[in-house]
Amino acid sequence: MPRYYSQHGEDCLLWTFFGERANGFYVDVGAFDGRYVSNTYAFEQMGWHGICVEPHPVSFKILRELRTAICVNAACVPDPTTQHATLYMEKLGYLSGLQGEREDDVNRRYEKRGLTFDGFDTVDVPAMTLDRILSENVPGGKPIPIDFLSVDVEGTELDVLRGLDLNAWRPRVLLIETNTPAAWEAMSGYLSGFGYSLARRLAVNSLYVRDPRDVERIQSISVKCWIEPTPHPFGAELTPQQHVTGYQVNVPAEVKPVRKSRLRRLIHRLFGK
């Protein structure tokens, strides 16, 4: 069984959804150091392969040393002609992003952790579309089956997806951070144009799928797991207590799965078969 490292049990939910199979392919945009609150580290530990994308120069060095996945140091942008972007960095690292107008939000999140936010530093980082990243790093450069795509980039998640041909790559599951109602509504509206519908919300993250059967399956999963102790890569003083000790996640299913015997009885009652 895998050990889980995500923030709210997202990796546990997906591991159950994919039938605990020991092979698959993921894409992780905003991978940070590759382990701290990671949605994909557990899958790599269980034999999966994938691509991790991270623009933060310090985080990326740790990511590249830790993970066996293909690691790309870049910010994901919607415009294929963009080659560089300004990254607004802060000392926690994982709240860094391409939006500089987030100081009030970041300050609030620092205060919640008992930390002082000293403002952003800026650095110029490589930038490219996710389309290009995938094309340059998958065998043959052509679309392959992607089991799930995780995107957590502190406010520009929609821009990441605008730089990806969802009709060509067609990830089975999209796990996207949408931590405001406006972000959630905008993301759902955009993805509906590609046949994706919201399957479930798990804390600040939204899961989208195309297949209605996948919606039912995701909603029927109870998320019960232990999140492993994981120190912050930039220092123990930045590690919240729950990540020092590890913690239990227990989220009930949103709907109860229909038992096959019950389903057969229902079909017999309706159709006499």
N, C-alpha and C positions, 0 to 999 in steps of 0.2 A: 504494500500500500504506500502511496506517496505521502510525503510530508508537505504540509500546506504553508504558504508564505503570503498569500494575498491579504488585503486589508479586511474584507468583509466575507470571506469564504467564496469568492468568485471562482477560484481554481477548483475548489471542492465541488461546486455546482457543475462546472464544465466537465470535470473528471467523471462524475456520475452520468452526465448527459451523454458523453461519448462512450459509455459502456466500459469504462476502465480499460480501454485498449492501450497497448504499449507501443503504439506508433501513430504518427499523425504529423500535421504541419501547422504551425502557428506563425503569426506576424505580430510583433510587439512594438508599437510606436510610443515612445516615451518610456523606454525600458529602465531608465535611471541606472542604478549600479548592477541590475540584473537579478537581485535577490530581495532587497528591502521592499516590502509590500508589492511583490511581483505577482502578476497574474499568470506568468508562463514558466517560472523557475521549476515548479513542481513537475510540469510536463517534460521539461528537458531531463530532469532527474529520472523520469520513467521511460526515457528512450525516444521522446519526440524530437523532431528537428524544426528549425525555424529561422526567422530573421528578426533581430533586435535593432531598433533604431533609436539613437539618443544624441541630441545636439550638445549637451553640456560637456565641455572638454574634460573636466576632472572625473565626472561620473562615467564618461565613456571609457577612460583608461581602466577603471575598475571593472566595468562591464566586459571589456574585451579579454581581460585576464581571467574572469570568473566563468564566463559562459562558453560553451562549445558551439553555440549558434553562430550564424553569419551576423557580424556586428557592423553597423553602418553609422558613422559619425555625421549626422546631418539633421537639419530641421526640415519637416515636411511642409511644403507650400502648395498652393493651388495652381500657380502659374509656371509652366514648364520653362519659361525663359529666365526665371529667377535663379541665381546661382549663389547668392549670399543673403543672410538675414541677421538682424540684431537680436541676440538672446539676452533677456533681462534675467540676471542671475541673483540668487539670494543664498544665504549660508546653509539652508536646509537642502538646497539642490533640487528636490522634487517639486517645489513650487515655482521653479524657473520656467519661463515661457517666452513667447514672441510678443505678448501684450504687455506694454509698459504702464497701462492705466489701471493696474490692479493693486496699487499700494494699500488702499483701505482694506481690501479683502485679505491681502497677505498679512497686513498688520494684525487684523482680527484673529487670523489663524495662528500667528505667532503668540499673541497674548493668551490664547487658549492653551498653548503649550508651556506658558510661563517663560517665554523668550522675548527678546527685544529685536524688533525689525529695524535694521539700520539702513534700509533702502536698497535699491538695486545697483549692481554693477552691470556693465554691458560689455559684450564681446561679439565680434563678427564671427559667424559660423557658416559652414557650407549649407546650402539649401537645395532641395530638389523635390520633385513630386514623388509620391509613393509609387505611382505607376513606373517611374524610371528606376526607383530603388528595386522594385520587384523584377522588372525586366532585366536589370543588370546582374541580378544575384540568384535567379532560379535557373536550373539547367535548361538550356535552349532558349532562354529569354522569353518563353511563351507561357500563358496562363496555365497554372497547375491547380489541383484542388487545395484550397486553404480551409482547414477545419475551423479556425477562428482567428479573427483580427481584433486585437486589443489596442485601444487608443486612449491615452491619458496625457494630454499636452498642455493642461492649464489654460483652457479657453479657446484654443484654435482647432478643436477636434473636427469641426465642420470643414475647415480649410484643408485638413489632411484628406478627408474623403472626397473633396472636390478635385483633388489631384490624383484620384484613383478611378479607373474605369470599372465600376462595379458590375457592369454587364459582362465584362470580359473575365474578371478575376473571381467574382461570385463567392466570397467567403460564406461558409455555411452559417456561422454565428458572428455577429458584430458585438463586441463588448466595449461600450463607449462611455467615458465619463461625461455626464450631463448634470452638473451640480447646481443648476438654477432652473426654475420653471421655463424661462425664456430659451435656454439652451436645449432643454428637453423638447420643447415644442418645435423649435427650428430643426433639430436633428430628425425628429419623427416625420416632419413634413418633407424634408429633403429625401430621406430614405424611402418613403412611400412611393416616390417616383421610380424607384428601382425594384419595387415589389417586396420590400422589407416591412415587417410590422413589429411593433413592440411586443416582446414576449414576457418581459419581466423587468421590474426595477429592483436592484439590490443596493441599498444605501444610495450613494451618489452615482451609481453606474446603471446603464440601461443595456439590456440585451435585445438585439433585433435578429430576426430570422425571416426566411422566405416561406418555408414549408409550414402550413398550419399544424401539421403533426408535431413539428419541433416546438411550436408554441405550447401545445398541450403538455409535451414531455418536460419542458423547462419549468412550467408552472407546477408540475406535480412533484418536483424534487424538493425534499427537505434538506436544508443545508446544515449539517451537524458535523463540526470538525474542530480540531485543535490547530490554532495558528502558532507556528514554531517561534521561539524566541529569536529575534533578529536585530542585532545592533545596527544603529545608523552608521553608514560607512564613513561619515565625516567626524565621528566622535561619540563617545558614550553620553556626553552631556546633551546631545541632540536626540537621544533615544527616549521616547515616552515609556513610562513604566510598564505598560501592557506589552510592549515589544521586548522589554528586558526579560519578563517572566514567561511570555506567551499567553494566549488567552483562548477561551472557548467561544465558538460561534454556534448559535442555535437559531436558525430561521425556519419556521414551518413552511410547508408547501402552500402554494396559493390555491390550488385545487387538488382534490383527491383523485388519484389515478383510477380509471375504470377497470375493474377486474375482468379478465377474459370470460370467466363463467357468467358474470353478470351481463356482459355485452352479448354473449350468445343467447341468453334468455330474452334479452330485449329484442334482438333480431328475430328470434322465433315468434315472439309475441306480435311483432309488427308485420312480419312477412310470412310467417308460417313455415320457416326454413330451419 
